[in-house]
Amino acid sequence: MTMRGNKAALAAAMAALAFGGCAAAPSAAVNAPTAPAEPLSVFGHRSVLEFGPALLAAKNAPPGTVVTASGGVPNLWAAPDPALAASVGGHAEGAPPPPNPGMADLAGNAETQTLRMSLKHPDVRIVVTTTEGLYRIVARRSSGIASVADLKGKRIAVFVNTSAAFYLHRLLKGAGLGEADVTIVPLTARAGADAVIKGDVDALSTWEPEAERAALALGDNGLSIQPKGAYREIYSLNARAGTLRDPAKRKQVVAFLRELLAGCRKAEEDPGEMQAMLAERTGQNLELIRQSWHHHRFPCALPDDLLDVMVEEEQWLAKIDGRPPRDRATLSRLIDPSLLREARAR
């Protein structure tokens, strides 16, 4: 552009300012559509019932705003294997599922896994506890088990380094025992239930509905050990701190939490629809899910003792890892209550 052209452009701009900055924009710019926001991606493992409130919240959210997939806290930093992340919920019935959602914006897991992942990713944040799992030990009476103390010397199936393993740790500790006093058989929840049913192990520490499946199969030979106040799983939705700082994503998260609050009420008061969704998603028998439902609570809150539990779990995990435990102040930064406050305020 020539000097004369520059001066002409400057004069035109000053003229527009003189009229209050109201120079007409080209019609194409005025009518240009706003690019749609990427849907909020919410992950929870396909096999767990604890994800129920999030699943219903995704279904009831405005169409196209939320997508759910199978996964957990690790997917806040890495997309899952496409074969394992088939999307479910959050889209119209009969419509093709949405594309692979990539990395998670929100991811569900017990607090144990949040602690483990936060060693490498200290930017993880717990934003809401959707579900509390009321764990139990399912044991074989024929193995001579009538109490926690009788677990000494027995073979116990458990998914190691999980909340179920911490539950076993807490029960053994309360009876003056430790993991060295039993034989830990590392198995997944489903495989552990199969093992205790067949008699390959003496007891099982796991979540529902596998604990219920084992108890029903054992019948009179089965015993549920569930001391009050020992420990309950604290299943929460987690996010990256960077996601929560992004104004657009934060708005999406807060909107989803509002739907989630309604989902938790449904889980407590009228869980039929949620149970049917979980039966389809997990492949578990619907009646089995119904029978095990009372082993859960659905607070949609941040429990007052969440940090206390995490401090104790951190010491347990640190001993397993052979490292020094992090202090309470460090762990407190992993909890962000601000999103839940905003959702409730609205």
Buried (B, 14 or more C-beta within 10 A) or exposed (E): EEEEEEEEEEEEEEEEEEEEEEEEEEEEEEEEEEEEEBBBBBBBBBBBBBBBBBBBBBBBBEEBBBBBBBBBBBBBBEBBEEEEBEBBBBBEEEEEEBEBBBBBBBBBBBBBBBBBBBBEBEBBBBBBBBBBBBBBBBBBEEBEBEEBEBBEEBBBBBBEBBBBBBBBBBBBBBBEBEBEBBEBBEBBBBBBBBBBBEEBBBBBBBBBBBBBBBBBBBEEEBBBBBBEEBBBBBBBBBBBBEBBEEEEBBEBBBBBBBBBBBBBEBBBEEBEBBBEBBBEBBEBEEEBBBBBBEBBBBBBBBBEEBBEBBBBBBEBBBEBEEEEBBEEEEBEBBBBBEBBEBBEEE
